[in-house]
Amino acid sequence: MKKLISVALVLAMSLSLAACGSSGNPEGTATKGVLVMATNAEFPPYEYHDGDSIVGIDAEIAEAIAKKMGCELRIEDIAFDSIIPEVSSGKADIGLAGMTVTEDRKQSVDFSESYATSSQVVIVPENSGISSLSDLGADSIVGVQTGTTGDIYCSDDDSIGTVERYNKGMEAVQALTQGKIDAVVIDSEPAKVFVSENPGLMVLKENYTNEEYAAAIRKGNTVLLDNVNKALEELKADGTLDKIVAKYIAAE
């Protein structure tokens, strides 16, 4: 009987650790009991630096997911367009970065259930004369963050003249304030932050697109996917998810 109990305990612990993922350090050595989250901490209020810490909606959601799974969370801050390769290669377990679910991304990773809705919006100077999307014509220069859906959508938009790509959303906004480009297409919540920090800018009332955020997970890792979805379902049901979002985004 004692042997049977011991075997059961070992099996339970193994399943728990397996659910945490097996990614981790740069060499790819398995790190059991750790959930490694890849993100790009230049996307307030979803992820950003506060001193030496990475905070924000995604960081707290990932922390809550890890806690539900009995794991320790470790956040890796990398370039946005490196997140999916990190996840698909197994160097990271999940990618949370205000990442929109797209058919193209589904070719490389699986996605959890959606945990937030958002939209792509357009930032312009207040005195630019641009008041609607139709004012962005063939001569317009639009800034985007490389690899984001803003980049994807604008690159496929024949009505836009030139798409300028930047490593960070803030770099695109800085180029806008310097008159180097005509507009910036970016997610709505970061847009609000950037506009509040840069007088003279505004967000057009008309959304460029509407979309949903989810966690990216390595293709075929059904154990981790199921555990993340289960955790998200519980976090939605008990109100934790709403509380996290409300902490960073004031109700309108």
Residue pairs with C-beta under 8 A, 6 or more apart in sequence:
16 33
16 69
16 70
17 32
17 33
18 32
18 223
19 69
19 70
19 71
19 223
19 224
19 227
20 32
20 33
20 34
20 35
20 66
20 69
20 70
20 71
20 72
20 93
21 34
21 35
21 36
21 71
21 93
21 94
21 221
21 224
22 30
22 31
22 32
22 90
22 93
23 30
23 31
23 36
23 90
23 91
23 92
23 93
24 30
24 31
24 34
24 36
24 74
24 91
25 31
26 91
28 90
28 91
33 70
33 71
33 72
34 71
34 72
34 73
34 74
35 62
35 65
35 66
35 69
35 71
35 72
35 73
35 74
35 93
35 94
36 74
36 76
36 91
36 92
36 93
36 94
37 58
37 59
37 62
37 73
37 74
37 75
37 76
37 92
37 93
37 94
37 95
37 96
38 76
38 78
38 82
38 83
38 86
38 87
38 91
38 92
38 94
38 95
38 96
38 97
39 47
39 54
39 58
39 59
39 75
39 76
39 77
39 78
39 83
39 95
39 96
39 97
40 47
40 77
40 78
40 79
40 80
40 83
40 97
41 47
41 48
41 49
41 54
41 56
41 75
41 77
42 48
42 80
42 168
42 169
42 170
43 56
43 80
43 97
43 98
43 169
43 187
43 190
44 56
44 189
44 190
44 193
45 56
45 57
45 189
45 190
45 193
45 248
45 249
46 56
46 57
46 58
46 96
46 97
46 98
46 189
46 190
46 213
46 248
47 54
47 55
47 56
47 57
47 58
47 59
47 96
47 97
47 98
48 54
48 55
48 56
49 55
49 77
54 75
54 77
56 248
57 116
57 244
57 245
57 247
57 248
57 249
58 96
58 97
58 98
59 75
59 96
60 244
60 247
61 96
61 115
61 232
61 235
61 241
61 244
62 73
62 75
62 94
62 96
62 215
63 73
64 231
64 235
64 240
64 241
64 244
65 73
65 94
65 215
65 228
65 231
65 232
65 235
66 72
66 73
68 227
68 230
68 231
68 234
68 235
69 227
69 228
69 231
76 86
76 92
78 86
79 146
79 147
79 167
80 97
80 145
80 146
80 147
80 148
81 146
81 147
83 92
83 95
83 97
83 99
83 216
84 95
84 105
84 108
84 109
84 216
85 108
86 92
86 95
87 93
87 94
87 95
87 109
87 216
87 217
87 218
88 108
88 109
88 218
88 219
90 218
93 217
93 218
93 224
94 112
94 215
94 216
94 217
94 224
94 228
95 109
95 215
95 216
95 217
96 215
96 216
98 116
98 118
98 187
98 189
98 190
98 213
99 105
99 213
99 214
99 215
99 216
100 118
100 148
100 149
100 211
100 212
100 213
101 111
101 114
101 211
101 212
101 213
101 214
102 149
102 152
104 152
105 111
105 216
108 219
109 216
109 217
109 218
109 219
110 216
110 217
110 218
110 219
110 220
110 221
110 225
111 214
111 215
111 216
111 217
112 214
112 215
112 217
112 225
112 228
112 229
112 232
113 214
113 229
113 232
113 233
114 212
114 213
114 214
115 213
115 214
115 215
115 232
115 236
115 241
116 212
116 213
116 245
117 210
117 211
117 212
117 213
118 187
118 188
118 189
118 210
118 211
118 212
118 213
119 187
119 188
119 207
119 208
119 209
119 210
119 211
120 149
120 150
120 153
120 185
120 186
120 187
120 188
120 207
120 208
120 209
120 211
121 185
121 186
121 187
121 188
121 191
121 203
121 204
121 207
121 208
122 130
122 133
122 136
122 142
122 183
122 184
122 185
122 203
122 204
122 206
122 208
123 173
123 176
123 183
123 184
123 185
123 186
123 191
123 194
123 195
123 201
123 202
123 203
123 204
124 130
124 176
124 182
124 183
124 184
124 201
124 202
124 204
125 176
125 177
125 200
125 201
125 202
126 200
126 201
126 202
127 200
128 182
128 183
129 135
130 136
130 182
130 183
130 204
131 204
132 204
132 206
133 204
133 206
133 208
136 142
136 159
136 160
136 182
136 183
137 159
137 161
138 159
138 160
138 161
139 161
140 160
140 161
140 162
140 182
140 183
141 161
141 162
141 163
141 164
141 180
141 181
141 182
141 183
142 154
142 160
142 161
142 162
142 163
142 164
142 181
142 182
142 183
142 184
142 185
143 163
143 164
143 165
143 166
143 172
143 173
143 175
143 176
143 181
143 183
143 184
143 185
144 150
144 151
144 154
144 163
144 164
144 165
144 166
144 172
144 184
144 185
144 186
145 151
145 165
145 166
145 167
145 168
145 169
145 171
145 172
145 186
146 165
146 166
146 167
148 169
148 186
148 187
149 209
149 211
150 185
150 186
150 187
150 208
151 163
151 165
153 185
153 208
153 209
154 160
154 163
154 185
155 163
164 172
164 175
164 180
164 181
166 172
166 175
169 184
169 186
169 190
169 194
170 194
172 181
172 184
172 186
173 184
173 186
173 194
173 198
173 201
175 181
175 184
176 182
176 183
176 184
176 201
177 198
177 200
177 201
184 191
184 194
185 208
186 194
188 203
188 207
189 249
191 203
192 203
194 201
195 201
195 202
195 203
215 228
215 232
217 224
217 225
217 228
218 224
232 241
234 240
235 241
236 242
